[in-house]
Amino acid sequence: MSVQAALDRLAARPAPLPVRRTERLVLRPFRESDREPFAALNADPEVMEHMLHPLERAESDVVLDRFRVDAARRGFGMLAVEEKETRAFVGAVGLGVPRWDTEFMPAVEIGWRLARSAWGRGYATEAARDVLAWAFGPLALPRVVSFTTPVNVRSWRVMERIGMARVGEFGHPGVPADHSLHTHLLYAMDAPAGTAGAGDLPVPAAPARSVPVKAPENAAPPRLDLPVRPRVWLDGDGCPRVIKEIVWRAVERGAIEVTIVANRPLTVPRSAYIRTVVVKHGLDVADDWLVANASPGELVVTSDVPLAAELVAKGVVVVSPRGERFTPSNMGEKLSLRDFFTEARASGLVEGGGPAGFDERAKREFAAALDQWLNTQKRAQPRP
C-alpha cells in the first residue's frame, strides 16, 4: 500500500485520537487547558532555536487548533505529552502530513517538541518509539519520515535512536533559500517486515504533485469588464441541490459571484458570475484548494467542520447548508461534537451517518444567513 492510499483509507473513517501510555509518559489529545503551557513552549527561544522564530501566543493557538483540525480529518495527529507521575505538560509528539510539496511527498512525518525541563531524560525517544508503534500498528502506515536541520543534533540523534535511517538532504520549501536553516536532513523508516504496506515507497518517491484545475465545457468564459461582486465559494461535493438553487437565484439578481469547487465536473447555470473548479481526487485536495483561495470576509458554504475551522482561523465567513454560522467561539465545540459522534458511530452506539433531509425551515435559515452576509457586504462598501 502506498502512503497516499493509506491516507485516503484513514480519512474515509477517521478515528478519534487515542490515549497512549509509556513507562513514564502519557500521550493524549490536546485540551483547552494545554494552550498556556503549549504557548510557553513555543515562545522559548532555546526550544525554537532551529525554527524560523519563536511564536506569539496567537500563533501558538493557531498551531494547536490546526493539530485538532488535522486529527479530525485524518484520524491521526499530534499528541500532548505529560509526565505520568506529575501529570505535568511537557510537550508534543505525533504524526503529521507536511503542507508543502517536495520530491518525497506525499509523506507522514513524525515530530516532537519538548520543554527544556524535559530535556536530557530520554522523553523524546520514549514518546517517539510509541508513536512509531502506533503508526505501523493500528494506523498501518507503510513509511514514516522525519527531518531537521544538520545543526539540530539533539533531534536527529533521536531519529537514529528510534531506528530511522538518514536517506538524504533537501531544501525546505517553507524556509527561504538563503536562510541558514534552509537545508534539512531527511530520515525515513519503513513498516517492519510482515506488516501491510512495508517498504513500498522509495525516497525520493515522485516529482512534486500539482492540483489540476479546469472548467467544464458549460462554464461561461470570465469577463474582465464586469463589476466586482461579493464572492461566495461552495464546497460542491457535499452541497445539497436546494442550497445551490438558492445561491443561483442570488446570482440571477446580480448579488454575488460564485465559485463551486468539487472533485468531479458539475452542471451549473451558464453565467459569467458562476465558475466551477474541478480538483484532483485525493485526501483533502478540495479542502486545501478552498483554504488557499478563499479570502478573509468572503463566504464559504460547507458542512465540513475541520474545513470550517481552517477557514474561520483565516478570517473567512463560513456557513453550513443549514444556515449555521461557524465562528471562533463555537469551533471548539463543533470539533468536539464531531469527534464524539465519529467515535459513537465507530463503536456502534449511534447508527446511521449523515444529517437529516432538508426541510423548509433549513432552506429559510440558509437563505437568511446568506442575506445577512450580503447586507454586511453592502454596508462595508464605500458610498459614492
SEPARO-988277 format. One line per 10 residues: number of its first residue (from 1); their letters; for each residue z, y, x negated of N, C-alpha, C. Coordinates in steps of 0.02 Angstrom, whole numbers. Each point is the difference from the previous one (the first is absolute). Layout:
# residues N
NUM> A> Z/Y/X/Z/Y/X/Z/Y/X ~ ...
# end
This chain:
# residues 384
1> MSVQAALDRL> 0/-60/-42/0/60/42/0/63/-44 ~ -41/48/17/-2/63/-37/58/45/21 ~ 13/51/-40/52/48/18/-17/35/65 ~ -64/20/9/-19/34/62/12/-45/61 ~ -18/-64/-6/11/-46/56/75/-7/15 ~ 41/-2/-53/72/-4/11/27/62/35 ~ -25/59/-20/21/63/31/-20/1/74 ~ -61/-22/15/-23/-1/69/44/-48/42 ~ 16/-58/-29/42/-48/37/69/28/15 ~ 31/31/-49/67/28/10/-1/57/50
11> AARPAPLPVR> -52/43/-3/-3/57/45/-13/-20/72 ~ -31/-59/10/-15/-23/68/64/-15/39 ~ 52/-23/-35/65/-14/31/55/22/-47 ~ 10/66/-8/49/24/-49/71/-19/20 ~ 35/-32/-45/69/-22/12/48/55/-22 ~ 59/5/31/50/48/-24/22/-16/-71 ~ 19/51/-37/23/-11/-69/63/-43/1 ~ 7/-44/-50/59/-43/-2/59/34/-35 ~ 58/-30/6/57/16/-43/7/-59/-48 ~ -5/16/-65/1/-52/-51/60/12/-46
21> RTERLVLRPF> 29/-55/-25/60/5/-41/-10/-38/-65 ~ 20/32/-54/0/-32/-65/73/-9/-21 ~ 10/-19/-62/69/-12/-23/43/63/6 ~ -29/58/-15/41/61/-1/-26/55/47 ~ -56/-11/32/-33/54/36/-18/-21/72 ~ -8/51/42/-28/-8/67/-63/42/3 ~ -55/-31/20/-63/36/10/-13/3/74 ~ -7/60/28/-3/8/73/-46/58/19 ~ -20/3/64/-40/58/22/39/65/-9 ~ -37/54/-10/32/66/-7/30/22/66
31> RESDREPFAA> 56/38/-5/34/29/58/-1/76/-6 ~ 15/34/55/5/72/-1/53/24/-50 ~ 54/-39/-7/54/20/-45/-20/-4/-73 ~ -58/-30/-15/-24/-5/-69/-35/64/-24 ~ -14/46/46/-41/58/-19/33/41/-56 ~ 64/12/6/33/42/-50/3/-34/-69 ~ 23/-62/-5/0/-31/-67/-70/-12/-28 ~ -48/-13/44/-69/-9/-23/-27/66/-26 ~ 16/55/33/-22/65/-24/32/17/-68 ~ 64/-18/-8/34/12/-64/-33/-40/-56
41> LNADPEVMEH> -20/-62/16/-35/-42/-48/-66/33/-22 ~ -38/24/49/-66/29/-14/3/69/-33 ~ 58/32/5/8/66/-30/26/-4/-72 ~ 18/-59/-23/29/-9/-67/-57/3/-52 ~ 1/48/-45/-55/6/-49/-6/-61/-45 ~ 55/-33/-16/-4/-59/-43/-31/-59/37 ~ 18/-10/64/-30/-53/39/-75/12/8 ~ -20/63/9/-69/18/13/-38/19/-63 ~ 26/-18/-58/-29/21/-64/-73/-20/-6 ~ -19/-58/27/-68/-25/-8/-42/11/62
51> MLHPLERAES> 23/43/45/-39/22/57/-22/72/-12 ~ -43/27/43/-26/68/-12/55/52/3 ~ 49/-9/46/55/48/5/53/-29/47 ~ 63/24/-7/51/-20/49/-20/25/70 ~ 30/-29/51/-18/18/69/52/44/32 ~ -24/49/38/44/39/43/23/-44/59 ~ 52/22/36/26/-41/55/-54/-14/52 ~ -40/49/19/-52/-11/50/-51/-51/-25 ~ -18/3/-64/-47/-48/-28/28/-70/1 ~ 64/-5/-17/33/-66/1/2/-29/70
61> DVVLDRFRVD> 14/42/50/1/-24/70/-69/-25/21 ~ -53/33/-22/-67/-22/16/-13/-69/-30 ~ 22/-11/-62/-8/-65/-32/36/-54/39 ~ 63/14/20/38/-50/39/-34/-15/66 ~ -24/53/34/-36/-11/63/-62/-42/-10 ~ -35/11/-56/-60/-39/-14/18/-74/-12 ~ 57/-12/-33/22/-70/-8/6/-34/68 ~ 31/35/48/11/-29/66/-67/-11/36 ~ -44/48/-5/-65/-6/33/-39/-58/-30 ~ -3/-4/-66/-38/-54/-32/28/-68/18
71> AARRGFGMLA> 66/-5/3/31/-64/18/-18/-20/71 ~ 0/48/46/-16/-15/69/-73/-22/8 ~ -44/28/-42/-71/-17/5/-16/-66/-34 ~ 36/-16/-54/-21/-56/-42/46/-61/3 ~ 62/8/21/46/-56/0/33/-12/-67 ~ -8/47/-47/36/-2/-63/4/72/-26 ~ 42/12/-50/6/68/-25/57/6/-49 ~ 22/62/-8/56/14/-45/66/-12/35 ~ 49/-25/-38/66/-15/26/52/41/-37 ~ 52/20/36/57/33/-32/40/-52/-37
81> VEEKETRAFV> 30/20/-56/41/-45/-41/72/26/1 ~ 46/-44/17/70/18/-3/39/-55/-35 ~ 56/19/-31/44/-48/-33/37/-41/52 ~ 4/-65/-9/36/-42/46/74/18/4 ~ 29/11/-57/72/10/-3/22/67/27 ~ -36/53/-19/21/68/20/-38/26/60 ~ -56/-31/18/-46/23/53/-31/68/-17 ~ 2/19/-63/-28/65/-21/-76/-5/-6 ~ -35/51/24/-73/5/-7/-16/14/-73 ~ -44/-42/-31/-16/10/-70/-75/8/-13
91> GAVGLGVPRW> -42/-3/53/-71/11/-12/-45/-35/49 ~ -61/-13/-23/-51/-30/42/-41/-50/-40 ~ -22/-53/33/-44/-49/-31/-42/-30/56 ~ -60/-21/-16/-40/-30/53/-73/-1/-16 ~ -40/-6/53/-72/-8/-5/-37/57/35 ~ -57/17/-26/-41/53/31/-73/-12/-15 ~ -42/38/35/-72/-1/-12/-21/69/-23 ~ -22/8/-62/-21/67/-24/-52/31/46 ~ 4/66/8/-44/36/46/-61/28/-36 ~ -13/-21/-60/-59/24/-35/-42/-61/-21
101> DTEFMPAVEI> -61/14/-20/-46/-52/-21/-7/-2/-75 ~ -1/-59/-28/-18/-10/-70/-27/-71/-6 ~ -15/-22/-61/-37/-63/-7/37/-62/24 ~ 67/2/4/36/-61/20/23/2/73 ~ -22/49/38/18/3/70/-46/-45/42 ~ 22/-27/58/66/9/30/53/-40/-38 ~ 61/24/2/54/-33/-36/66/15/35 ~ 48/-44/-11/69/10/22/41/12/-63 ~ 37/55/0/39/20/-58/74/-14/11 ~ 34/-24/-51/73/-4/1/27/58/-41
111> GWRLARSAWG> 51/34/27/27/58/-35/75/6/11 ~ 32/40/-40/73/10/5/17/69/-26 ~ 55/26/25/27/63/-23/76/-2/11 ~ 39/2/-54/72/-7/6/36/61/-28 ~ 58/14/29/42/55/-23/24/-14/-71 ~ 14/54/-37/23/-9/-69/64/-41/-4 ~ 42/5/52/63/-37/0/-12/-76/1 ~ -61/-20/20/-15/-72/4/-40/-25/-60 ~ -16/44/-47/-38/-21/-58/41/-44/-47 ~ -35/-43/-36/33/-41/-51/38/-59/27
121> RGYATEAARD> -5/-15/64/36/-56/30/-45/-58/20 ~ -65/8/-11/-46/-53/21/-16/0/73 ~ 17/54/35/-12/3/72/-75/0/17 ~ -40/38/-38/-71/3/14/-32/-69/-6 ~ 17/-36/-52/-27/-67/-10/23/-47/56 ~ 63/2/17/27/-43/53/-34/14/67 ~ -7/63/17/-31/18/64/-74/-17/0 ~ -34/15/-55/-73/-11/-3/-16/-74/4 ~ 40/-43/-31/-12/-72/5/5/-24/72 ~ 48/28/37/7/-20/70/-59/25/41
131> VLAWAFGPLA> -25/60/-15/-58/26/36/-62/-42/-14 ~ -8/-23/-62/-56/-45/-15/5/-65/39 ~ 62/-27/8/9/-60/40/-20/12/73 ~ 15/60/25/-21/20/68/-76/6/4 ~ -30/30/-51/-72/11/0/-39/-66/0 ~ 21/-46/-43/-37/-62/-7/22/-55/48 ~ 60/10/31/25/-48/48/-20/18/71 ~ 45/34/37/-15/16/70/-64/41/11 ~ -15/47/-46/-59/42/10/-65/-35/-23 ~ 6/-51/-42/-58/-38/-25/-54/45/-30
141> LPRVVSFTTP> 20/48/-40/-48/42/-35/-28/-37/-60 ~ -64/8/-15/-29/-37/-57/13/33/-67 ~ 12/64/-1/10/35/-64/40/64/12 ~ 41/17/-49/38/63/1/-11/35/-67 ~ -8/66/3/-9/40/-61/57/49/-7 ~ 5/29/-59/47/54/-13/-29/42/-56 ~ 21/62/-5/-28/44/-52/49/56/-15 ~ -6/26/-60/41/56/-22/-31/29/-63 ~ 28/55/-24/-25/31/-60/22/-39/-62 ~ -37/3/-55/20/-36/-60/68/20/-27
151> VNVRSWRVME> 20/64/12/65/22/-27/58/-21/44 ~ -13/-26/59/54/-22/44/19/-72/-18 ~ 32/-6/-58/15/-66/-28/46/-40/46 ~ 50/33/30/48/-36/44/-38/-35/56 ~ -49/34/29/-35/-28/58/-45/-58/-19 ~ -41/8/-53/-46/-55/-15/37/-59/-31 ~ 59/11/-28/39/-58/-22/27/-40/60 ~ 17/34/54/19/-36/61/-59/-42/25 ~ -60/29/-1/-60/-38/20/-7/-64/-40 ~ 13/4/-65/-7/-59/-42/57/-50/12
161> RIGMARVGEF> 60/26/13/56/-46/13/-9/-40/64 ~ -34/29/50/-9/-37/63/-64/-43/-1 ~ -33/-4/-58/-55/-46/-8/-69/29/8 ~ -5/67/7/-66/30/7/-33/8/-69 ~ -67/-1/-1/-37/5/-62/-39/65/-3 ~ -1/31/-59/-41/60/-8/-73/-19/-3 ~ -40/31/45/-71/-19/5/-47/57/-16 ~ 26/58/-17/-45/54/-18/32/69/10 ~ -43/51/-6/20/69/11/-49/32/48 ~ 22/55/32/-46/37/43/24/72/5
171> GHPGVPADHS> -46/44/19/18/70/12/22/8/72 ~ 62/22/11/28/5/68/-37/55/39 ~ -32/-18/57/-38/50/38/43/57/26 ~ 65/-10/7/44/51/27/29/47/-52 ~ -20/-10/-63/25/42/-55/-59/33/-35 ~ 3/66/-11/-56/34/-34/-19/-34/-65 ~ -65/-1/-14/-26/-36/-58/28/27/-66 ~ 18/65/-2/26/29/-62/76/-2/-4 ~ 32/-34/47/73/-4/0/23/-57/-44 ~ 58/8/-30/27/-52/-45/16/-65/36
181> LHTHLLYAMD> 9/2/66/17/-59/39/-62/-33/32 ~ -60/23/-16/-59/-26/34/-12/-74/-15 ~ 8/-21/-62/-11/-70/-19/58/-43/23 ~ -16/-56/34/51/-46/24/-15/-71/-25 ~ 53/-38/-13/-5/-71/-14/-2/-38/66 ~ -43/-50/3/-6/-42/60/27/-69/-14 ~ 47/-22/42/27/-68/-3/-18/-36/65 ~ -4/-67/-4/-17/-39/60/33/-68/-4 ~ 8/-30/59/27/-68/5/-31/-34/61 ~ -27/-60/-10/-29/-38/54/54/-43/33
191> APAGTAGAGD> -13/-19/63/45/-46/34/6/-64/-40 ~ 60/-29/-2/9/-63/-38/-49/-54/23 ~ -18/-44/-45/-46/-54/16/26/-41/59 ~ -46/-17/45/19/-40/58/14/40/61 ~ 3/68/-6/10/42/59/-66/27/23 ~ -4/19/63/-63/24/29/-23/62/-35 ~ -64/2/-17/-29/60/-29/14/10/-73 ~ 25/-50/-36/19/9/-69/-60/16/-44 ~ 6/55/-36/-47/15/-54/-72/12/19 ~ -13/24/62/-71/7/19/-25/72/-5
201> LPVPAAPARS> 39/45/-30/-23/69/-5/3/22/-73 ~ -56/-2/-36/1/21/-70/9/75/-7 ~ 20/22/-59/7/71/-14/-46/18/-58 ~ -44/50/7/-9/39/60/-37/-39/53 ~ 12/15/64/-25/-40/55/-70/21/21 ~ -10/64/12/-63/22/28/-6/75/-11 ~ -60/28/5/-6/72/-4/37/34/57 ~ 16/63/-10/36/37/51/-34/-4/67 ~ 40/-10/53/-28/-6/66/-14/69/29 ~ -50/3/43/-13/62/37/2/-16/73
211> VPVKAPENAA> 15/50/40/3/-8/73/-64/30/29 ~ -46/-43/23/-62/28/27/12/35/66 ~ -32/57/9/6/38/61/-69/12/27 ~ -12/-18/61/-66/10/29/6/17/74 ~ -50/32/26/-1/17/71/-48/-46/36 ~ 17/-24/61/-45/-42/38/-62/40/21 ~ -51/-36/22/-63/31/16/5/51/56 ~ 47/-9/46/3/46/57/40/63/-14 ~ 25/7/-61/40/60/-15/-47/59/-13 ~ 16/57/31/-42/59/-9/10/29/-69
221> PPRLDLPVRP> -53/26/-31/9/30/-66/43/63/4 ~ 42/12/-51/42/59/2/-41/65/-3 ~ 25/52/32/-33/65/-2/47/51/-32 ~ -26/34/-50/41/47/-37/9/67/35 ~ -40/13/53/3/65/33/49/0/59 ~ 34/-56/13/45/-3/57/68/29/-19 ~ 35/30/47/66/29/-15/51/-55/-15 ~ 49/18/-41/54/-47/-17/46/-9/60 ~ 16/-62/16/44/-16/56/58/-41/-26 ~ 56/-2/38/57/-42/-21/-22/-72/-9
231> RVWLDGDGCP> 24/-32/-52/-24/-67/-17/49/-54/21 ~ -28/-51/33/38/-58/23/-29/-62/-34 ~ 45/-44/-20/-20/-64/-31/26/-57/43 ~ -43/-49/14/20/-58/39/2/-62/-45 ~ 55/-36/4/5/-66/-31/-39/-47/45 ~ -64/-7/-14/-46/-29/48/12/-73/16 ~ 26/-40/-48/7/-71/11/51/-16/54 ~ 49/45/11/51/-15/50/5/50/56 ~ -49/45/5/4/53/51/-30/-25/65 ~ 38/0/55/-25/-24/65/-58/42/25
241> RVIKEIVWRA> -44/-32/39/-59/33/26/19/60/44 ~ 52/-6/40/18/55/45/22/61/-39 ~ 30/-10/-57/20/57/-42/-61/32/-32 ~ -47/-41/-23/-62/28/-27/-36/43/52 ~ 1/-22/63/-34/38/52/33/68/10 ~ 66/4/-5/34/65/5/-21/45/-58 ~ -5/-30/-60/-21/39/-59/-73/23/7 ~ -43/-44/25/-71/20/8/-5/59/48 ~ 40/1/53/-2/56/48/21/65/-34 ~ 48/-4/-46/21/59/-37/-57/25/-45
251> VERGAIEVTI> -39/-47/-27/-58/19/-40/-52/35/43 ~ -12/-27/59/-50/28/45/15/72/20 ~ 64/16/8/16/69/19/9/46/-60 ~ -21/-26/-59/-1/41/-60/67/13/-32 ~ 49/-45/12/67/14/-24/13/-26/-70 ~ -32/-57/-20/18/-33/-63/-61/-29/-34 ~ 11/-18/-64/-46/-40/-40/35/-65/-15 ~ -34/-57/6/32/-66/-4/-33/-42/-54 ~ 42/-35/-39/-24/-52/-45/36/-64/18 ~ -37/-53/13/30/-64/17/-12/-47/-59
261> VANRPLTVPR> 55/-29/-26/-2/-42/-60/13/-73/20 ~ -43/-45/-21/7/-70/18/-31/-43/-54 ~ 12/-66/4/-30/-45/-49/-61/-37/29 ~ -26/26/55/-61/-27/30/-36/57/36 ~ -65/-4/9/-36/53/37/24/4/72 ~ 7/61/26/22/11/68/-51/44/36 ~ -6/-10/64/-45/41/41/38/61/24 ~ -28/59/-13/33/62/20/-53/45/33 ~ 21/49/39/-48/47/29/-38/37/-55 ~ -63/15/13/-39/38/-48/20/73/3
271> SAYIRTVVVK> 28/25/-54/25/68/-1/5/24/-72 ~ -15/63/-12/7/28/-66/73/6/-20 ~ 46/-8/48/71/7/-14/36/-67/-3 ~ -37/-55/1/30/-66/-7/-34/-36/-57 ~ 39/-27/-45/-29/-41/-53/42/-63/-7 ~ -30/-52/-26/35/-62/-13/-1/-15/-74 ~ 54/-29/-24/4/-23/-69/16/-74/2 ~ -42/-41/-31/10/-72/-4/21/-17/-71 ~ 61/-26/-7/26/-17/-66/-5/-75/-11 ~ 7/-19/-62/-3/-70/-19/59/-38/28
281> HGLDVADDWL> -11/-64/18/55/-42/22/48/-10/-59 ~ 64/-2/15/50/-12/-52/67/30/19 ~ 51/-18/-38/68/21/14/6/76/-3 ~ 18/31/56/17/71/4/-57/47/-19 ~ -63/-24/-2/-55/43/-22/-8/59/49 ~ -1/-15/65/-8/54/49/60/47/-2 ~ 60/-28/-6/61/41/-3/-3/46/-61 ~ -16/-28/-58/-3/40/-61/-53/55/6 ~ -56/-14/34/-52/50/9/27/58/42 ~ 36/-16/53/28/52/43/51/42/-38
291> VANASPGELV> 44/-32/-38/50/36/-39/-33/47/-50 ~ -55/-23/-30/-33/40/-51/-38/59/30 ~ -24/-6/62/-45/51/27/29/45/54 ~ 50/-23/37/31/44/51/42/53/-34 ~ -6/61/23/35/57/-31/59/21/42 ~ 49/33/-32/59/25/37/-21/42/60 ~ 33/-12/56/-14/37/61/-53/-32/44 ~ -42/-42/-28/-49/-36/40/34/-56/39 ~ -35/-27/50/29/-50/45/-30/-68/-13 ~ 43/-51/-10/-22/-70/-4/30/-38/58
301> VTSDVPLAAE> -41/-39/33/22/-42/56/3/-72/-25 ~ 60/-29/-2/9/-69/-23/65/-28/27 ~ 2/-65/8/62/-35/19/31/-36/-60 ~ -31/7/-59/23/-34/-61/58/40/-30 ~ 61/-27/6/60/37/-21/0/13/-76 ~ -13/-50/-43/-1/16/-72/-52/53/-18 ~ -59/-3/31/-51/51/-12/26/68/23 ~ 31/2/59/28/63/25/51/29/-49 ~ 41/-42/-29/51/24/-47/-32/35/-60 ~ -54/-29/-26/-33/31/-57/-32/66/19
311> LVAKGVVVVS> -30/3/59/-33/61/21/50/55/15 ~ 55/-17/33/51/50/16/29/30/-64 ~ 11/-43/-50/26/25/-64/-48/49/-32 ~ -64/-5/16/-52/44/-28/-7/64/41 ~ 33/4/59/-6/59/42/-52/-5/54 ~ -28/-60/10/-49/-11/53/37/-10/66 ~ -28/24/55/28/-12/66/-24/-69/24 ~ 46/-42/21/-17/-68/21/26/-14/70 ~ -44/-24/43/17/-17/69/-24/-71/14 ~ 40/-39/35/-21/-67/19/-47/5/60
321> PRGERFTPSN> -38/-54/14/-43/1/60/39/9/65 ~ 65/-9/-2/42/12/60/30/70/2 ~ -23/42/-47/22/69/1/65/14/-36 ~ 27/-50/-35/64/10/-35/-12/32/-67 ~ 35/53/-15/-7/36/-64/44/-32/-53 ~ -29/-15/-58/38/-24/-57/22/62/-41 ~ 64/2/-18/27/57/-37/43/-24/-58 ~ 14/44/-48/44/-21/-55/68/-24/24 ~ 24/28/56/67/-19/24/2/-67/36 ~ -58/-24/25/2/-65/35/-35/-56/-38
331> MGEKLSLRDF> -29/14/-59/-38/-52/-35/46/-56/-24 ~ 60/16/-23/45/-53/-23/16/-49/56 ~ 14/28/60/14/-43/57/-60/-42/19 ~ -61/30/-2/-60/-36/19/-12/-58/-48 ~ 9/12/-66/-10/-53/-48/51/-56/9 ~ 63/19/14/52/-51/9/-15/-42/62 ~ -21/32/55/-17/-38/60/-58/-47/-12 ~ -49/25/-38/-58/-43/-15/23/-61/-39 ~ 43/11/-51/25/-56/-40/39/-49/44 ~ 40/27/46/40/-44/44/-44/-45/43
341> FTEARASGLV> -51/30/31/-42/-40/44/-45/-48/-39 ~ -20/20/-60/-38/-46/-42/41/-61/-17 ~ 63/11/-19/45/-55/-17/15/-42/62 ~ 11/33/58/17/-36/61/-57/-45/22 ~ -62/26/-5/-57/-41/19/-9/-59/-47 ~ 11/13/-66/-8/-53/-49/51/-56/11 ~ 60/18/24/53/-50/10/-2/-31/69 ~ -46/23/43/-6/-28/67/46/30/51 ~ 38/53/-19/45/31/48/-37/42/51 ~ -59/25/-20/-41/39/45/-69/-32/2
351> EGGGPAGFDE> -27/-12/59/-66/-29/6/-51/55/13 ~ -62/-14/-18/-52/49/11/-3/49/-57 ~ -49/43/4/-9/46/-56/-12/71/20 ~ -60/16/24/-21/69/8/34/37/56 ~ -14/65/6/30/41/52/-29/-16/68 ~ 35/25/51/-24/-10/69/-64/40/11 ~ -38/-19/53/-62/35/14/11/73/18 ~ -54/39/-5/5/71/15/-1/12/75 ~ 44/43/23/0/20/70/-13/75/4 ~ 1/27/61/-15/71/9/51/44/-36
361> RAKREFAAAL> 63/-22/-1/51/41/-34/-15/5/-74 ~ -19/-56/-32/-15/2/-72/-59/46/-14 ~ -51/-2/43/-58/44/-10/19/73/8 ~ 41/15/51/22/69/10/40/26/-59 ~ 44/-43/-27/42/22/-56/-41/12/-63 ~ -51/-42/-11/-43/13/-58/-39/65/10 ~ -28/9/59/-38/61/14/44/62/-9 ~ 63/-5/21/46/57/-8/15/13/-73 ~ 8/-54/-40/14/9/-71/-60/31/-35 ~ -61/-20/19/-60/29/-29/-5/74/18
371> DQWLNTQKRA> 13/17/63/-2/70/21/52/42/-36 ~ 60/-28/-10/53/36/-35/-21/16/-71 ~ -30/-49/-34/-23/12/-69/-56/52/0 ~ -46/-4/47/-54/49/4/26/70/11 ~ 49/7/44/30/66/12/32/28/-63 ~ 31/-44/-39/29/22/-63/-54/24/-48 ~ -57/-35/-1/-56/20/-42/-27/69/20 ~ -4/10/65/-26/64/25/46/58/-19 ~ 65/-11/7/48/53/-17/-2/17/-74 ~ -17/-51/-41/0/11/-72/-62/36/-24
381> QPRP> -53/3/41/-62/33/-20/9/76/-1 ~ -26/32/-52/5/74/-2/-39/32/56 ~ 27/52/28/-34/37/53/-53/47/-28 ~ -56/7/36/-54/45/-26/23/73/1
# end
